[in-house]
Structures are given as structure tokens and as C-alpha cells.
Amino acid sequence: MQGQRVLVTGGAGFIGSNLANHLAGENEVVAIDDGYLGTEDNLTDAVEFHERSVLEDDLPTDVDVVFHLAALSSYAMHEENPTKGVRVNVEGFVNTVEQAREDGCDTVVYATTSSIYGSRTEPSPENMDVEVHTGYEASKLARERYAEYFAHHYDVNMAGMRFFSVYQGYGGAEEHKGEFANIIAQFADDIANGESPKIYGDGSQTRDFTYVTDIVSGLELAADYELTGIYNLGTGESYDFNTVVEYINEELGTDVEPVYVENPIPEGVYVHDTMADVSKFSDATGWEPEISFEEGVRRVCSQYQ
């Protein structure tokens, strides 16, 4: 992407700031964020930042492309205030896209979630049946349905990207997320400081851990190809939490044992296993993840060495 004017919502957050900073090298980038999980400190001076909510009127939507990443992005956030979750994740999405459409923007790339696949140890394709168990999942599925409306009724390019378990580490833009950061980031910080990471259950749960630079490249390609539809962004590989601890200990030269605790998330809600089938997006754009799990852990741990 070159020479475009771009809006990134949630642009001071973890994924948003990585995307905004990357695109600002060759584009005019505007980032908005309400400061709930984002901080302007994540952004370079090349990004034009506004502390705004996606629920507001008169957003800076006079752009060529919108990357809509703003969201209450976890089960816990929604359980604290389900009504707020709906307003931000659904109403905020519709509000932003509608303003952009009225300003002449015809390309939107937005964040949805892989959680709606439920627990699967096999790769999850986009065309499988999905169901909702949480308010968070309901809000993201609602986004996908509203995106279909904008695509069919107004001929707007609407690419919904189902993220898997995105990470970078506290040396990147995750530290401000605290308890909401990816477990690789949290475990690495605990172990580096001689503290036992806390694992829910027995540590056998698995995640498709995807390094943030691969997510950024995927988002950019989705805009470049003006895609419409739903696409997975993951690696097609999964690792259990015990293995994460082992790799971090090996990389840091430590021997810190985890502590196993009862899972506070109800069994019928907790997603135990995830793995992406990325063939649809790869076929459409040629995208492939470049950062292996081993390399990603090395990058996360590098700040402690």
C-alpha cells in the first residue's frame, strides 16, 4: 500500500499501533483511539493521532481505506459491561463504516474473531458452522453480518479478518494491556522476573500463536486486494501452554515452574484449542506467515537478555 490516506481505529492499541506505524512509512495515516487499552506512546510521530471514540460523529473518515480494529476485545471486558460491549463492537463498527461510506471510502478491513469456531484441534476453515457462547463472540459475529449488509447493499469492500492468538511481547506494544496481553507476553515477563506463570487447568490447552508482524502484513494485503468476505489470519500450527513455558525457559536460560490453578472461565465458554486454516487467504493474496513460533518466542524474550 502506497500513497493512500488511511484510518486505523483502535490505532493506539496493540495491533492497531503496529499497523499504523508500519503503514505510515508510505501512506498518510490517521489513528483514533479512546484510550481504554491504547496509548499514544505506541505511535510514531508519523501517525496523526486523535483521542476519539468510534461512537462519535464527525470522525476523520475522509480516507481511502479504513482498518477497523477498535473493540472491547475479550470475554472479560464484555462480562464487565455487556451493553458497552455491544455499543463499542457493533454500534461503533456500523457508525464508523457508515461515516466512511458517506465520505466516499469503499474499502474496509475489520477485526473479527476465531473464538466462534469453538475448541478445535484441527484447522478451522472459514466455511464451517459457527456458534456463539459469549457476548464478545456475539458482537464480532454481528460485525460480520453488518459487513455483509454494507457489501451487498452499498458495494463496499468488506474484509473480515478472524484473528487467532496474536502476540508480540512487552518489548513491543503489549505491555499496556496488562492482564489482557497474550499469554506468551505474560508468561515471558513472569519467568524473566523469577515468578511462576499462572496456568488455568493442566496446561494442555492449545493456541495458534501468530506474531503481530504477520497480522499486519495480512491486513495490508486484504486492503491491497480489496477483498470482501471472511478470512482467517493464523499460522496453521498450535502449541500448548506447557510448551510455551518450556520454550521461554529455554530461551531465557531459566527453570521456572508454572503454577496450575482452577480455570475461572466456565467450561462451556472457555475455548480450549484453536488452529487456523489459512488456505483461503493464502490463495487470495499469496500471504504466508513468516515468523515461526520459535522465532516469535525469541523476539519476545530478547528484551530480557
PyMOL commands that set and color helices and strands:
alter all, ss='L'
color gray80, all
select helices_A, chain A and resi 14-23+40-42+75-80+82-102+115-117+135-154+175-180+183-192+212-224+241-252+279-285+293-304
alter helices_A, ss='H'
color red, helices_A
select strands_A, chain A and resi 5-9+28-33+48-51+65-68+107-113+157-163+165-167+198-200+206-207+209-211+229-233+239-240+259-261
alter strands_A, ss='S'
color yellow, strands_A
deselect
rebuild
show_as cartoon
